[in-house]
Amino acid sequence: MSFYVGETLIYAVSQEGYKGKSLSFFAQEHPNSPIRESLRWIIQRDASISKTALITLEEPGIFHAYWTLDGAKIGEHLIEVKPRPDYTVKR
């Protein structure tokens, strides 16, 4: 998928029936930076759950992210962020 600098991206996952398991989200903060765990939830009930991670894309590059359930990878994202000539990075 491709996005432009300045856009907001929402990573999402939906699971059902995993009470007591750990759901984690790992992502890069910047292109070429290490992938780190940025969010973790312990699933409290067996009902369907939906979790999201909101990220503002502030620089161009390729970003890698993924979800794990009790340490096993269950979803992966590779996002291309393109420069936008009319956008200034906020610092």
N, C-alpha and C positions, 0 to 999 in steps of 0.2 A: 504494500500500500504506500502511496505517496501523499505527503502533506506539505504545507508551506510554513516557514518560520512565522510565529505569531499565532498559529492556530492552536486550539486546545484538543487534546486527545483523551478519550476515556477507554482504558483497558477494562474488560469485563469478563467475569466467569460466573457460571451458574452450576451448582451441584445439588444433588439430592441424596439423602440417606447416609450421611457420613458423620454422625454425632461423635464428638470427642476427637476427631481428626484435626490436624493442623493444616490450614490453607495458607500458603505464602505467595507473595508476588516479588519477583526479582527483576531489576531493571538497571540500565545504565543512566547516569545523570547527564553525561556528555558523550558524544561519539568517541570511541576508542578508550573510554574509561572502563574500569572493572564493573562487572555486573554484581550488584549487591541486593540483599534482601531489603525491601523498602516497606513492606506491610506483612503482617501475620495475624491470622484470626484462628481461634479455636472454635470449631463448629459446635454450637450449643444444642441443636436439636436435629432430628432426622428429616424435618420438613425441607422443602426446596429453599435454597439460599441463593442470593445474588450478591456479588461483591464487585466494587469498581475501584479503579485507581485513576485519578485525574492528573494529567500532566500538561503543562503549557510548553510548547515546542519553541525554544528560544534560540536555537542555533541549527544550521544545516548539518546533515550527515546521516549516517545509518545507525539506528538505535535497535538494540536487541533486548527483549524482555520475555519472561516466562512465568507460569504459575506452577506450584507444586502442591501435592496433597500428601502429607506425611513423608515428604522428601522425594516423592516420585513426580517427575515432570508430567503435567497433564495438558499443558497448552503453551504455545510458543508464538512470539510476535517478532517480526522484523519490519521496521518502519523506516522509510526514507523521508527525510525532511529536506525540502528544497529551499534555496534562498528566495526571498521575495524582494525585488528591487525597491519597493516603496515602504519597507518596514525597517524600523530602527530598534535594535535590541535594547530592552529596558534593563538597567543595572542598578 
